[in-house]
Amino acid sequence: MTKLIVITGVSRGLGQALTERFIQSGHTVLGCARSEAAVEKFNQKFGSPHNFTALDVADEEQVKAWAKRLLSEYAPPDLLINNAALINELAPLWQIPSEDFSRLIDVNIKGVANVIRHFIPAMIDKGSGVIVNLSSGWGRSTSPQVSSYCASKWAIEGMTRSLAQELPPGMAAIPLNPGIIHTEMLEICYGEDAANYTAIKDWVEKAVPFLLQLSPTDNGMPLTVPA
């Protein structure tokens, strides 16, 4: 069955890989990213019925306008994936500049809440839909020098599991650990060693079928994409 999928942070990494594979599999993707150039490239490459918009998920007014426009043109999404996130440069907590810390929190936590706030009411009215908030192994464990990222992903775990308890029957909210994938973000953490981890092209082969089979029975479950 063809699904209507909303994804944030589609311009690179996991978001880009998921977008391309979902479309190849026959699904419709509505995505956003901060990069206007990336969004224009996606719109030119894929065209209608897919739709891509340049915006900052941390800016609620931009998210509100985006959701309003999409929901006027399309049905509520079957699958909503909050993928957009940042990571700070590696440093002890006390050395992370306040502006950098705040920006990460604004995108990684508030950005997710903004998207949920403006899409979920329509999904509830429809009576169905799955919300997947991308977490991390660092949302369930800790390491030094990634304290701000850990804080944001631990928040995603708690926020999502609480949201799951608020949803009506027929819906699901799931915090999802994608695993350790070789992305630009991982290179910030591991440098050259990042290349030793799972390639995106291999990860997406398992991630897309896994995401498509999520259902209301998974509501509130902290899941991990199979390795």
C-alpha positions as CSV (number, residue, x, y, z in Angstrom):
1,M,0.0,0.0,0.0
2,T,1.3,3.4,-0.9
3,K,2.0,5.7,2.1
4,L,2.2,9.4,2.4
5,I,5.3,10.2,4.4
6,V,6.6,13.5,6.0
7,I,10.3,13.6,6.7
8,T,12.3,16.5,8.2
9,G,16.0,17.0,7.5
10,V,16.0,15.5,4.0
11,S,19.1,17.3,2.6
12,R,21.7,14.9,3.7
13,G,22.5,11.7,5.7
14,L,19.8,9.4,6.8
15,G,17.0,11.9,5.8
16,Q,18.2,12.0,2.2
17,A,18.7,8.2,2.0
18,L,15.2,7.5,3.4
19,T,13.6,10.0,1.0
20,E,15.2,8.6,-2.1
21,R,14.4,5.0,-1.1
22,F,10.8,5.7,-0.1
23,I,10.2,7.4,-3.5
24,Q,11.9,4.5,-5.3
25,S,9.5,2.2,-3.5
26,G,6.5,4.0,-4.8
27,H,5.6,6.2,-1.7
28,T,4.9,9.9,-1.7
29,V,7.3,12.0,0.4
30,L,6.8,15.5,1.7
31,G,10.1,16.8,3.1
32,C,11.9,19.8,4.5
33,A,15.4,21.0,5.0
34,R,17.2,24.2,5.8
35,S,19.2,24.1,2.5
36,E,17.3,25.9,-0.2
37,A,19.7,24.5,-2.8
38,A,19.0,20.9,-1.7
39,V,15.3,21.4,-1.6
40,E,15.3,22.9,-5.1
41,K,17.4,19.9,-6.3
42,F,14.9,17.4,-4.8
43,N,11.9,19.2,-6.3
44,Q,13.5,19.2,-9.7
45,K,14.6,15.5,-9.4
46,F,11.3,14.1,-8.1
47,G,8.6,16.6,-8.9
48,S,4.9,16.0,-8.1
49,P,3.3,14.4,-6.1
50,H,6.4,14.8,-3.9
51,N,7.0,18.1,-2.3
52,F,10.0,19.7,-0.6
53,T,10.2,22.9,1.3
54,A,13.1,25.0,2.7
55,L,12.5,25.8,6.4
56,D,14.0,25.7,9.9
57,V,12.1,23.3,12.1
58,A,13.2,25.4,15.1
59,D,11.1,28.2,13.8
60,E,7.5,27.4,14.8
61,E,5.9,29.9,12.5
62,Q,7.7,28.3,9.5
63,V,6.6,24.9,10.6
64,K,3.1,26.0,11.2
65,A,2.8,27.5,7.7
66,W,4.4,24.4,6.1
67,A,2.0,22.0,7.9
68,K,-1.0,24.2,7.0
69,R,-0.1,24.3,3.3
70,L,0.6,20.5,3.1
71,L,-2.5,19.6,5.0
72,S,-4.6,21.7,2.6
73,E,-3.1,19.9,-0.4
74,Y,-2.6,16.4,0.9
75,A,-4.2,14.0,3.4
76,P,-2.6,13.8,6.9
77,P,0.6,11.7,6.7
78,D,0.6,7.9,7.3
79,L,4.1,8.2,8.6
80,L,5.8,11.3,10.2
81,I,9.5,11.0,10.7
82,N,11.3,13.6,12.7
83,N,14.9,13.2,11.5
84,A,16.3,16.8,11.5
85,A,19.1,17.1,14.2
86,L,22.4,18.8,14.9
87,I,25.4,17.7,16.9
88,N,27.9,20.1,18.6
89,E,31.7,19.9,18.1
90,L,33.2,17.5,20.6
91,A,33.9,19.2,23.9
92,P,33.3,18.9,27.6
93,L,29.9,20.4,28.6
94,W,31.4,23.5,30.2
95,Q,33.2,24.3,27.0
96,I,30.3,24.1,24.7
97,P,29.3,27.7,23.8
98,S,25.9,28.7,25.1
99,E,24.7,29.7,21.6
100,D,25.7,26.3,20.2
101,F,24.0,24.4,23.1
102,S,20.8,26.5,22.6
103,R,20.8,26.0,18.9
104,L,21.0,22.2,19.3
105,I,18.2,22.1,21.8
106,D,16.1,24.3,19.6
107,V,16.5,22.0,16.6
108,N,16.7,18.5,18.2
109,I,13.9,19.0,20.8
110,K,11.8,22.0,20.1
111,G,12.0,21.3,16.3
112,V,10.5,17.9,16.9
113,A,7.8,19.3,19.1
114,N,7.0,22.0,16.5
115,V,6.4,19.4,13.8
116,I,4.3,17.2,16.1
117,R,2.2,20.2,17.3
118,H,1.2,21.1,13.7
119,F,0.7,17.7,12.1
120,I,-0.7,15.5,14.9
121,P,-4.2,17.1,15.2
122,A,-4.9,16.2,11.6
123,M,-3.6,12.7,12.1
124,I,-5.8,12.3,15.2
125,D,-8.8,13.5,13.3
126,K,-8.0,10.9,10.6
127,G,-7.7,8.3,13.4
128,S,-4.4,6.8,12.2
129,G,-0.7,7.4,11.6
130,V,2.7,6.6,13.0
131,I,5.1,9.2,14.4
132,V,8.8,8.2,14.5
133,N,11.2,10.4,16.3
134,L,14.8,9.7,15.5
135,S,16.7,9.0,18.7
136,S,20.2,7.5,19.1
137,G,22.3,5.1,21.1
138,W,23.2,8.3,22.9
139,G,19.5,8.6,23.8
140,R,19.9,5.5,25.9
141,S,23.5,5.6,27.0
142,T,26.2,8.3,27.4
143,S,29.7,9.2,26.3
144,P,32.0,12.1,27.1
145,Q,32.1,15.2,24.9
146,V,28.6,14.6,23.5
147,S,26.6,15.9,26.5
148,S,24.4,18.3,24.6
149,Y,23.5,15.7,22.0
150,C,22.9,13.1,24.7
151,A,20.7,15.5,26.5
152,S,18.6,16.1,23.4
153,K,18.2,12.5,22.5
154,W,17.4,11.4,26.0
155,A,14.7,14.1,25.9
156,I,13.4,12.6,22.6
157,E,13.1,9.2,24.3
158,G,11.1,10.6,27.2
159,M,9.0,13.0,25.1
160,T,8.1,10.3,22.6
161,R,7.1,7.7,25.1
162,S,5.0,10.2,27.0
163,L,3.3,11.2,23.7
164,A,2.6,7.6,23.0
165,Q,0.4,7.5,26.2
166,E,-1.5,10.5,24.9
167,L,-2.5,9.2,21.5
168,P,-5.8,7.6,20.7
169,P,-6.1,4.0,19.6
170,G,-5.0,3.4,16.1
171,M,-1.9,5.6,16.3
172,A,1.7,5.2,17.5
173,A,4.7,7.3,18.6
174,I,8.0,5.5,18.5
175,P,11.5,6.7,19.6
176,L,13.8,5.0,17.0
177,N,17.6,4.4,17.4
178,P,18.8,4.1,13.8
179,G,22.1,2.4,14.9
180,I,25.6,3.7,14.2
181,I,25.7,4.8,10.6
182,H,28.6,6.4,8.7
183,T,27.3,9.9,8.2
184,E,28.8,13.4,8.2
185,M,27.5,13.7,11.8
186,L,29.3,10.5,12.8
187,E,32.5,11.9,11.3
188,I,32.3,14.8,13.7
189,C,32.3,12.3,16.6
190,Y,34.6,9.6,15.3
191,G,36.7,11.2,12.6
192,E,38.2,8.8,10.1
193,D,37.0,5.8,12.2
194,A,33.4,6.7,11.2
195,A,34.1,4.8,7.9
196,N,34.3,1.6,9.9
197,Y,30.6,1.7,10.6
198,T,27.5,0.8,8.5
199,A,27.3,2.6,5.2
200,I,24.1,4.6,4.6
201,K,23.4,2.6,1.4
202,D,23.4,-0.6,3.4
203,W,21.5,0.8,6.4
204,V,18.6,2.2,4.3
205,E,18.0,-1.3,2.8
206,K,16.9,-2.5,6.2
207,A,15.5,0.8,7.6
208,V,12.9,1.4,5.0
209,P,11.1,-1.9,5.2
210,F,11.4,-1.7,9.0
211,L,9.8,1.8,9.1
212,L,7.0,0.8,6.7
213,Q,5.9,-2.1,8.9
214,L,5.6,-0.1,12.1
215,S,2.0,-0.2,13.4
216,P,-0.1,0.9,16.4
217,T,1.1,-2.3,18.2
218,D,4.5,-0.6,18.4
219,N,3.2,2.5,20.2
220,G,5.6,3.7,22.9
221,M,8.2,1.0,22.2
222,P,11.9,2.3,22.1
223,L,13.0,0.5,18.9
224,T,16.2,0.1,17.0
225,V,16.7,-0.5,13.2
226,P,18.0,-4.1,12.9
227,A,21.7,-4.3,12.2
